[in-house]
Amino acid sequence: MKRFLILLGLALLAGCGTGYYDELYNQHLKELQLAAKFIVLWPGPNEIPGTDLVVRLPKIFERAYNKNSTYSDDPNAEIDMERLNPPFLNPFPGLINCYETYVKDADNQNLPVYLYTGMKELSAEGKAAFEQEMLGKLKALNPDANLVDVQAPTPQGTSVPWKRIDITLPQDFFPQGQGKKGAKRLPGVFELWFYDTPTGLIIFGWRATDAIAAQINLPDLANMTAGTLTTKPPEVKPAEPAAADEAPAGGAPNGAAQ
């Protein structure tokens, strides 16, 4: 809003008519509406190891696990690989982290939602072959699976190119607090996303029951998350204090002679 008021003031000083004011207002309103959609994501970005990229993740995820994790209620117990990976894609390719949360369904059960993140190093030829390999595995589970191009919208109104496979199939889910013995086979969705980098593929996998996916609008959540993928901003190092014999700030440009 501060930026808009500054622009408006400049427009008035320049003697612009009401048409220009309306256009400026509408543009700013569109920017605010677009940015507001992404409020469901954490404002701070998560780094993706092995790349110079970062991404904003949904606020529903407050904890992450990987192969070195333990269960929070038993620090001596290694994490179960069936919890860390999709049951039909174990191991998840290039797994970095498994993000987990629980959402209450219509039957008052807390059922899990998962986001699996991975990074797989591949050659240019290997990327296409790997995508087809994953497509083949998921087609075996649901013949309707297809690999599609996606332009994920960004908060700035541009887009980020990804590829995606999404399928529906009965899956095992473990209600919160019930462990493996309480596993329930329920209709569920799985979305597998690929982003092409110079050294390989970033891979995201989303998994939830049909009912929970609809409740949290999982397709939009996945789309928005993908749209926040961006290059990590350079770190700004604090300026070192100048020595007594050095030129002060605002001195000769580029070290030119005084």
Rosetta blueprint (number, residue, H / E / L):
1 M L
2 K H
3 R H
4 F H
5 L H
6 I H
7 L H
8 L H
9 G H
10 L H
11 A H
12 L H
13 L H
14 A L
15 G L
16 C L
17 G L
18 T H
19 G H
20 Y H
21 Y H
22 D H
23 E H
24 L H
25 Y H
26 N H
27 Q H
28 H H
29 L H
30 K H
31 E H
32 L H
33 Q H
34 L H
35 A H
36 A H
37 K H
38 F H
39 I H
40 V H
41 L E
42 W L
43 P L
44 G L
45 P L
46 N E
47 E E
48 I L
49 P L
50 G L
51 T L
52 D L
53 L E
54 V E
55 V E
56 R L
57 L L
58 P E
59 K L
60 I L
61 F L
62 E L
63 R E
64 A E
65 Y E
66 N L
67 K L
68 N L
69 S L
70 T E
71 Y E
72 S L
73 D L
74 D E
75 P E
76 N E
77 A E
78 E E
79 I L
80 D L
81 M H
82 E H
83 R H
84 L H
85 N L
86 P L
87 P L
88 F L
89 L L
90 N L
91 P L
92 F L
93 P L
94 G L
95 L E
96 I E
97 N E
98 C E
99 Y E
100 E E
101 T E
102 Y E
103 V E
104 K E
105 D L
106 A L
107 D L
108 N L
109 Q L
110 N E
111 L E
112 P E
113 V E
114 Y E
115 L E
116 Y E
117 T E
118 G E
119 M E
120 K E
121 E E
122 L L
123 S L
124 A H
125 E H
126 G H
127 K H
128 A H
129 A H
130 F H
131 E H
132 Q H
133 E H
134 M H
135 L H
136 G H
137 K H
138 L H
139 K H
140 A H
141 L H
142 N L
143 P L
144 D L
145 A L
146 N L
147 L E
148 V E
149 D E
150 V E
151 Q E
152 A E
153 P E
154 T L
155 P L
156 Q L
157 G L
158 T L
159 S E
160 V E
161 P E
162 W E
163 K E
164 R E
165 I E
166 D E
167 I E
168 T E
169 L E
170 P E
171 Q E
172 D E
173 F E
174 F L
175 P L
176 Q L
177 G L
178 Q L
179 G L
180 K H
181 K H
182 G H
183 A L
184 K E
185 R E
186 L E
187 P E
188 G E
189 V E
190 F E
191 E E
192 L E
193 W E
194 F E
195 Y E
196 D E
197 T E
198 P L
199 T L
200 G E
201 L E
202 I E
203 I E
204 F E
205 G E
206 W E
207 R E
208 A E
209 T E
210 D H
211 A H
212 I H
213 A H
214 A H
215 Q H
216 I H
217 N L
218 L H
219 P H
220 D H
221 L H
222 A H
223 N H
224 M H
225 T H
226 A H
227 G H
228 T L
229 L L
230 T E
231 T E
232 K L
233 P L
234 P L
235 E L
236 V L
237 K L
238 P L
239 A L
240 E L
241 P L
242 A L
243 A L
244 A L
245 D L
246 E L
247 A L
248 P L
249 A L
250 G L
251 G L
252 A L
253 P H
254 N H
255 G H
256 A L
257 A L
258 Q L
